[in-house]
Amino acid sequence: MDFPDRIESGMQRALRFATANGCPPILAKALRHAVFPGGARIRPRLCLAVAAACGDGEPSVADAAATAIELLHCASLVHDDMPCFDNAMMRRGRASVHAEFGEQIALLAGDGLIVTAFETIARETLQRPDLTGPIIATIAKSVGAPYGLVAGQAWESEPEINIAIYHRAKTASLFSGAVSTGAIASGGNPLDWLGLADALGAAYQVADDLYDAVGQDDGVGKPAGQDGRNAKPNIVATLGLDAALQRLKNLVGEAVDCVPDCPGAEAFRTMIRQEATRLMPKTLATSAA
């Protein structure tokens, strides 16, 4: 089974448990709306790729970690789209969860996905209880405070924002969780992969800012122009378009250089280069390649 199949199987299994008989029907629909169809699934693919590079000794544990990471990412998108944050009416080419089901259900759906993520790890790692704690702790650190996703969202409410710290918390932290848990699941050293996670997470955020700034969303993610309308930090507004493009190139190069020595190192580097180009707006992809 290849990475996309493993990821979608894990997501389907997690949602079957979360939406089983007894779940309020509207909430069940909202949970599925938030998760399917998925986006690029880059974070769980990165988790599984690191696990594979480390030998993929416990594929079921890696699958659980990848599933949990993607569930948390989906939860963050549900909350990020709500009126109290970005007030985005579209996500992945269709109505966002709050636009489709209302704010109350959207809040509960996001919360439900967070709980489902940690329940998934607890349930799917029963055969390796020695890995349950480290994986839960690693993922919790990547989504909580003081340095995780929650902190990243909170920085938007501060009067002054260090954009590097903001990007590291809001975006790179979950990349760190993905690569670290992939390594843990297969007996690798997560510290060997953190430089890659920081660089790739920062590159992904710069690409997202470029999408927003050039007014081209290509039907993925939230609609373009949200940062300006909501007075959110955007690296293009801070540095300018040319400097932001150069920043992206530098970060992609840094990510490639940070891939540790392993049997699949060159294939991993190729994947990173392809991913960086794919995430760019088409009008800028050639410049950023």
Secondary structure, DSSP 8 states (H G I E B T S, - for coil): --HHHHHHHHHHHHHHHHTSTTS-HHHHHHHHHHHSS----HHHHHHHHHHHHTT-S-HHHHHHHHHHHHHHHHHHHHHHTSTTTT--SEETTEE-HHHHH-HHHHHHHHHHHHHHHHHHHHHHTTT-HHHHHHHHHHHHHHHSTTTSHHHHHHHTTSSS--HHHHHIIIIIHHHHHHHHHHHHHTT--GGGGHHHHHHHHHHHHHHHHHHHHHT--TTSSS-TTHHHHTT---HHHHH-HHHHHHHHHHHHHHHHHT--S-TTHHHHHHHHHHHHHHTS-HHHHHHH-
